[in-house]
Amino acid sequence: MAENGKSATEKVPAVANPLSEQPSEIASNINYHAQFSPHFSPFKFEPEQAFFATAESVRDRLVKQWNETFVHYHKVDPKQTYYLSMEYLQGRALTNAIGNLDIQNAYSEALNKLGHELEEIAEQEKDAALGNGGLGRLASCFLDSMATLNLPAWGYGLRYKYGLFKQLVTKQGQEEIAEDWLEKFSPWEVVRHDIVFPVRFFGSVEINPDGSRKWVGGEVVQALAYDVPIPGYKTKNTISLRLWEAKARAEDFNLFQFNDGQYESAAQLHSRAQQICAVLYPGDATEDGKLLRLKQQFFLCSASLQDIILRFKERRSGKGSWKWSEFPSKVAVQLNDTHPTLAIPELMRLLIDDEGLGWDEAWDVTTRTIAYTNHTVLPEALEKWSQSVMWKLLPRHMEIIEEIDKRFLAMINATRPDLEHKLPTMRVLDHNPQKPVVRMANLCVVSAHTVNGVAQLHSDILKAELFADYISIWPTKFQNKTNGITPRRWLRFCSPELSNIITKWLKTDQWVTNLDLLSGLREFADNVDFQDEWASAKMANKQRLAQYILRVTGESIDPNSLFDIQVKRIHEYKRQLLNILGAIYRYKKLKEMSPEQRKNTTSRTIMIGGKAFATYTNAKRIVKLVNDVGAVVNNDPEVNSYLKVVFVPNYNVSVAEMLIPGSELSQHISTAGMEASGTSNMKFALNGCLIIGTLDGANVEIREEIGEENFFLFGARADEVPQLRKDRENGLFKPDPRFEEAKQFIRRGAFGSYDYNPLLDSLEGNSGYGRGDYFLVGHDFPDYMDAQARVDEAYKDRKKWLKMSILSTAGSGKFSSDRTIAQYAKEIWNIEECRVP
């Protein structure tokens, strides 16, 4: 390949054609970058070098559109949204960028001229390791939709060097190593050396003679901006994801100490600065771990707000007089979960201490600017920070939070004495003497102009339970915005065969930006020709997936078996344990059958993937159990043509793009009421994959849209869960014999000698910490097994299954992130399209 590659590049002149759409000129531009933007030794043009040169060639186009977008926004000065998120799961950018720019074919041809295949070059790109789960992927889908809808909006995040972790799966289970996505460099980011802001930690509050206050001392690090371009689909608009990197200055390096041999202390601030953006969600079991997480959150908020304020002032300069009260008519800030809550006291601090506003004016500006999205009702995920840690790291912000709390109490006492007895749980500060904390969710609800949930069920639960007491004070503050996914990445680009068929039968490709048009497929659901084309597209995706599984796990799987997939973060509430216990029961029954009986079963390949948080012991035990079950089942010649169990390692966006199009059944089986929305359920449904699931999160709405006869439903309903837990505590639960059988099979050592008792014990007993089956695995098990039997039966009827699959895609129009973002823009942010001419 190297020789071939070299001779091919010699035939193509290395000439800059940054904006060309002609394959031969694009090839020249790629070759130009290989030679004149070098990152490697000369004369090497293997796939890796070709990827970086190709990315830089695409970036030329993006930079032009990006600059035009920036200039246009500056001129028009529209109200702009700034989306603050601790996570973004961008996935690979090359295929997405050339797809959105509508130049796939030209790039494919250009690379052929250089002796390469686009598919192989795209595979060279590492996923940006800036997120972990649905929260981060949602933020990335949102950016794609903001750009596609020509909305004036930016994303703000942190530039994590090592991400969460890269997952290795061994005999011991999951092992974590640092992500290496920045080991060489990212061709997409542009460092903005002129955009640097100071961010302070620790220190103290100085009171001036006039009573004004100033935060001084402590340590100051620099926030440096790296921008990543986000192109819209078939539009010039290209917006920014601005990622902050933490640095110290040269003057912070103590040369005297260094020359005295005190190397560590000489560079102390530099190493502290580097820690801030090293890792996503660093372990927080220690005081230092908690301080680091809080530092990350504040670093994101402070740098972003300083940037937003500077831009606001720059656009006012030379325009005569202006007032701070105009700020909310030009700026909307959205907090993606509670991680960026410190934006509230930081905006207050910047307005009061730096800009000289009074409290009331600053509060008015802040509350009209900031809105909050809640993503969870799980109590352990609702952030509560120790007051002592906060006082230490952010003394001025704690003063401001105290004042917000005090004024909230006064407002309730004055206007709603009937709520006084609720104040201990409603207020921002929890003064419990054992553990005084700041409740970040409460701070958001009290301060934001709008609070939204992310699926209808979730928003209803917020109003009825979590935030019930606030509803009577602010009845219009709470909204629902059901999540969505971008149809570009999650269908058009990841399943070209299926999208071409959809376009052919709908006689238009407009569905890519108007997903409701998919409902037009319903009229072909019984059409035999359409079904055959649909089946062949699904089979092509299954074969591609089978090759991938063979490559990464060494396991060969049969594309004629039912591909059954559960991929998401490993968590007890998501109930991967229910899935694997079901697989174990299935294996045990297959073992007990005669060879003739086995031939009448539906062959299945069960794939499970996802990362378990490094310190989450039970989640890691589940990963190990899946692998141990796979090792036994897949090597059992009696059953391995009827059942295989595969753990797919290092789940990320690129792995999802391979798995989702090839999936036929996917499992979304969280305990009802615990998954705020889920978004992978939408991706599977959009790709014609059927769902087995509980009435939880967006499953409720997916089932409504695609028709309940096309959804395999089981399990307790959200409103039944509290009573079922009470019944369990009172010893009223009677386990199903099948459930007991599956657990016994593990305990008897069927899958090796590892001690799974601590994991299985979480399902035993009626109460106590880590016991009593809090997530109702035992309760839902029999219903789950019955639903799985219905799946087996339905799969045997090929025509019926294909029709259900088609109707699944046809009903997925609602779940486009374009719809979600259009609703945010209109109902929360009050921003409008600002199309680059």
Secondary structure as the mmCIF struct_conf table of DSSP 4:
data_model
#
loop_
_struct_conf.conf_type_id
_struct_conf.id
_struct_conf.beg_label_comp_id
_struct_conf.beg_label_asym_id
_struct_conf.beg_label_seq_id
_struct_conf.end_label_comp_id
_struct_conf.end_label_asym_id
_struct_conf.end_label_seq_id
HELX_RH_AL_P HELX_RH_AL_P1 ALA A 2 LYS A 11
BEND BEND1 VAL A 12 VAL A 12
TURN_TY1_P TURN_TY1_P1 PRO A 18 LEU A 19
BEND BEND2 GLN A 22 GLN A 22
HELX_RH_AL_P HELX_RH_AL_P2 PRO A 23 PHE A 36
BEND BEND3 SER A 37 SER A 37
BEND BEND4 PHE A 40 PHE A 40
TURN_TY1_P TURN_TY1_P2 PRO A 42 PHE A 43
BEND BEND5 GLU A 46 GLU A 46
HELX_RH_AL_P HELX_RH_AL_P3 PRO A 47 VAL A 76
STRN STRN1 GLN A 80 LEU A 84
BEND BEND6 MET A 86 MET A 86
BEND BEND7 ALA A 93 ALA A 93
HELX_RH_AL_P HELX_RH_AL_P4 LEU A 94 ASN A 100
TURN_TY1_P TURN_TY1_P3 LEU A 101 ASP A 102
HELX_RH_AL_P HELX_RH_AL_P5 GLN A 104 LYS A 113
TURN_TY1_P TURN_TY1_P4 LEU A 114 GLY A 115
HELX_RH_AL_P HELX_RH_AL_P6 LEU A 118 ALA A 122
TURN_TY1_P TURN_TY1_P5 GLU A 123 GLN A 124
HELX_LH_PP_P HELX_LH_PP_P1 GLU A 125 ALA A 128
BEND BEND8 GLY A 133 GLY A 133
HELX_RH_AL_P HELX_RH_AL_P7 GLY A 134 THR A 148
TURN_TY1_P TURN_TY1_P6 LEU A 149 ASN A 150
STRN STRN2 ALA A 153 LEU A 158
BEND BEND9 LYS A 161 TYR A 162
BEND BEND10 LEU A 164 LEU A 164
STRN STRN3 LYS A 166 THR A 170
TURN_TY1_P TURN_TY1_P7 LYS A 171 GLN A 172
STRN STRN4 GLY A 173 ILE A 177
TURN_TY1_P TURN_TY1_P8 TRP A 181 LEU A 182
BEND BEND11 GLU A 183 LYS A 184
TURN_TY1_P TURN_TY1_P9 PRO A 187 TRP A 188
STRN STRN5 VAL A 190 PHE A 201
BEND BEND12 PHE A 202 PHE A 202
STRN STRN6 SER A 204 ILE A 207
TURN_TY1_P TURN_TY1_P10 PRO A 209 ASP A 210
BEND BEND13 GLY A 211 GLY A 211
STRN STRN7 ARG A 213 VAL A 216
BEND BEND14 GLY A 218 GLY A 218
STRN STRN8 GLU A 219 PRO A 231
HELX_LH_PP_P HELX_LH_PP_P2 GLY A 232 GLY A 232
TURN_TY1_P TURN_TY1_P11 TYR A 233 LYS A 234
BEND BEND15 THR A 235 LYS A 236
STRN STRN9 THR A 238 LYS A 247
HELX_RH_3T_P HELX_RH_3T_P1 ALA A 250 ASP A 252
BEND BEND16 PHE A 253 PHE A 253
HELX_RH_AL_P HELX_RH_AL_P8 LEU A 255 ASN A 259
TURN_TY1_P TURN_TY1_P12 ASP A 260 GLY A 261
HELX_RH_AL_P HELX_RH_AL_P9 TYR A 263 ALA A 266
TURN_TY1_P TURN_TY1_P13 ALA A 267 ALA A 267
HELX_RH_AL_P HELX_RH_AL_P10 GLN A 268 ILE A 276
TURN_TY1_P TURN_TY1_P14 CYS A 277 ALA A 278
BEND BEND17 LEU A 280 TYR A 281
BEND BEND18 ALA A 285 THR A 286
HELX_RH_AL_P HELX_RH_AL_P11 GLU A 287 ARG A 316
TURN_TY1_P TURN_TY1_P15 SER A 317 GLY A 318
BEND BEND19 LYS A 319 LYS A 319
HELX_RH_3T_P HELX_RH_3T_P2 TRP A 324 SER A 329
TURN_TY1_P TURN_TY1_P16 LYS A 330 LYS A 330
STRN STRN10 VAL A 331 ASN A 336
BEND BEND20 ASP A 337 THR A 338
TURN_TY1_P TURN_TY1_P17 HIS A 339 LEU A 342
HELX_RH_AL_P HELX_RH_AL_P12 ALA A 343 ARG A 349
HELX_RH_PI_P HELX_RH_PI_P1 LEU A 350 ASP A 354
TURN_TY1_P TURN_TY1_P18 GLU A 355 GLU A 355
HELX_RH_AL_P HELX_RH_AL_P13 TRP A 359 THR A 369
STRN STRN11 ILE A 370 THR A 373
HELX_RH_3T_P HELX_RH_3T_P3 PRO A 379 ALA A 381
BEND BEND21 LEU A 382 LEU A 382
STRN STRN12 LYS A 384 SER A 386
HELX_RH_AL_P HELX_RH_AL_P14 GLN A 387 LEU A 393
HELX_RH_AL_P HELX_RH_AL_P15 PRO A 395 THR A 415
HELX_RH_3T_P HELX_RH_3T_P4 PRO A 417 LYS A 422
HELX_RH_AL_P HELX_RH_AL_P16 LEU A 423 MET A 426
BEND BEND22 ARG A 427 VAL A 428
STRN STRN13 LEU A 429 ASP A 430
TURN_TY1_P TURN_TY1_P19 PRO A 433 GLN A 434
BEND BEND23 LYS A 435 LYS A 435
STRN STRN14 VAL A 437 ARG A 439
HELX_RH_AL_P HELX_RH_AL_P17 MET A 440 SER A 447
BEND BEND24 HIS A 449 HIS A 449
STRN STRN15 VAL A 451 GLY A 453
BEND BEND25 VAL A 454 ALA A 455
HELX_RH_AL_P HELX_RH_AL_P18 GLN A 456 ILE A 461
HELX_RH_PI_P HELX_RH_PI_P2 LEU A 462 LEU A 466
TURN_TY1_P TURN_TY1_P20 PHE A 467 PHE A 467
HELX_RH_AL_P HELX_RH_AL_P19 ALA A 468 ILE A 471
TURN_TY1_P TURN_TY1_P21 SER A 472 ILE A 473
TURN_TY1_P TURN_TY1_P22 PRO A 475 THR A 476
BEND BEND26 LYS A 477 LYS A 477
STRN STRN16 PHE A 478 ASN A 480
STRN STRN17 ILE A 485 ILE A 485
HELX_RH_AL_P HELX_RH_AL_P20 PRO A 487 PRO A 487
HELX_RH_PI_P HELX_RH_PI_P3 ARG A 488 PHE A 493
TURN_TY1_P TURN_TY1_P23 CYS A 494 CYS A 494
HELX_RH_AL_P HELX_RH_AL_P21 PRO A 496 LEU A 506
TURN_TY1_P TURN_TY1_P24 LYS A 507 LYS A 507
BEND BEND27 ASP A 509 ASP A 509
HELX_RH_3T_P HELX_RH_3T_P5 GLN A 510 VAL A 512
TURN_TY1_P TURN_TY1_P25 THR A 513 THR A 513
HELX_RH_3T_P HELX_RH_3T_P6 LEU A 515 PHE A 524
TURN_TY1_P TURN_TY1_P26 ALA A 525 ASP A 526
HELX_RH_AL_P HELX_RH_AL_P22 VAL A 528 THR A 553
TURN_TY1_P TURN_TY1_P27 PRO A 559 ASN A 560
BEND BEND28 SER A 561 SER A 561
STRN STRN18 LEU A 562 VAL A 567
BEND BEND29 LYS A 568 LYS A 568
HELX_RH_3T_P HELX_RH_3T_P7 GLU A 572 LYS A 574
TURN_TY1_P TURN_TY1_P28 ARG A 575 ARG A 575
HELX_RH_AL_P HELX_RH_AL_P23 GLN A 576 GLU A 592
BEND BEND30 MET A 593 MET A 593
HELX_RH_AL_P HELX_RH_AL_P24 PRO A 595 LYS A 599
TURN_TY1_P TURN_TY1_P29 ASN A 600 ASN A 600
BEND BEND31 THR A 601 THR A 601
HELX_LH_PP_P HELX_LH_PP_P3 THR A 602 SER A 603
STRN STRN19 ARG A 604 GLY A 609
HELX_LH_PP_P HELX_LH_PP_P4 LYS A 611 PHE A 613
TURN_TY1_P TURN_TY1_P30 ALA A 614 THR A 615
HELX_RH_AL_P HELX_RH_AL_P25 THR A 617 VAL A 633
TURN_TY1_P TURN_TY1_P31 ASN A 634 ASN A 635
TURN_TY1_P TURN_TY1_P32 PRO A 637 TYR A 642
STRN STRN20 LEU A 643 VAL A 648
BEND BEND32 ASN A 650 ASN A 650
HELX_RH_AL_P HELX_RH_AL_P26 VAL A 653 LEU A 659
TURN_TY1_P TURN_TY1_P33 ILE A 660 GLY A 662
BEND BEND33 GLU A 664 GLU A 664
STRN STRN21 LEU A 665 HIS A 668
HELX_LH_PP_P HELX_LH_PP_P5 SER A 670 THR A 671
TURN_TY1_P TURN_TY1_P34 ALA A 672 GLY A 673
BEND BEND34 ALA A 676 ALA A 676
BEND BEND35 THR A 679 THR A 679
HELX_RH_AL_P HELX_RH_AL_P27 SER A 680 LEU A 686
TURN_TY1_P TURN_TY1_P35 ASN A 687 GLY A 688
STRN STRN22 LEU A 690 GLY A 693
BEND BEND36 LEU A 695 LEU A 695
TURN_TY1_P TURN_TY1_P36 GLY A 697 ALA A 698
HELX_RH_AL_P HELX_RH_AL_P28 ASN A 699 ILE A 706
HELX_RH_3T_P HELX_RH_3T_P8 GLU A 708 ASN A 710
BEND BEND37 PHE A 711 PHE A 711
STRN STRN23 PHE A 712 LEU A 713
BEND BEND38 GLY A 715 GLY A 715
HELX_RH_3T_P HELX_RH_3T_P9 ALA A 718 GLU A 720
HELX_RH_AL_P HELX_RH_AL_P29 VAL A 721 GLU A 729
TURN_TY1_P TURN_TY1_P37 ASN A 730 GLY A 731
HELX_RH_AL_P HELX_RH_AL_P30 PRO A 737 ARG A 747
TURN_TY1_P TURN_TY1_P38 ARG A 748 PHE A 751
BEND BEND39 SER A 753 SER A 753
HELX_RH_AL_P HELX_RH_AL_P31 ASN A 757 ASP A 761
TURN_TY1_P TURN_TY1_P39 SER A 762 LEU A 763
BEND BEND40 GLU A 764 GLY A 768
TURN_TY1_P TURN_TY1_P40 TYR A 769 GLY A 770
BEND BEND41 GLY A 772 GLY A 772
TURN_TY1_P TURN_TY1_P41 TYR A 774 PHE A 775
HELX_RH_AL_P HELX_RH_AL_P32 VAL A 777 LYS A 796
BEND BEND42 ASP A 797 ASP A 797
HELX_RH_AL_P HELX_RH_AL_P33 ARG A 798 ALA A 810
TURN_TY1_P TURN_TY1_P42 GLY A 811 GLY A 811
HELX_RH_3T_P HELX_RH_3T_P10 GLY A 813 PHE A 815
STRN STRN24 SER A 816 SER A 816
HELX_RH_AL_P HELX_RH_AL_P34 SER A 817 TYR A 824
HELX_RH_PI_P HELX_RH_PI_P4 ALA A 825 TRP A 829
#
